Amino acid sequence: MIRIALLAIAILAAPLTASAQYIDAISNKLIGGCTLDQYLEAVEGFRAVMKSEGYAYTVEIAQPLTGDLSVIWWVGRTPDLTTYGKEYTRWEAALANTGSPEAKANAKLNACAENVSRQGSIVR
């Protein structure tokens, strides 16, 4: 009887621990004569800041092979929407200090590409 009760509690509690990964999808176009290699170098700088400053945000760059070949996709990820919100708020605050690692990385990205569109999604 105790086993059944423990199993029931475990089954009922499982949704409380479930979370959905958050994806930040941004389409970008290169600007100012920036090459893909230069953009990827700026992305590597961004990744280094994310790691050194303890962010849970990661990014992948998707270069299209079909469709609009002028658009490069930035696919950022966090464990869940709550984490994204906290980290976005932290990132925005850091940008106010032009000497911060975040502001320097952001400036390099903005010098090379402009956002065309942005969409946030959860993955279940």
WOLINPE-V249336 format. One line per field, one symbol per residue. psi: psi as a letter, one per 20 degrees, with the letter a starting at -180 (. if undefined). Layout:
BEGIN
psi=???
END
This chain:
BEGIN
psi=ghggghggggghighhiqqpqppooppqpqrkjprgggghghghggghggghjkqjprqqpopqirboiippppnqqrhrhggggghggggghhhhoiiqhghgggggghihqqpgrpppqqp.
END
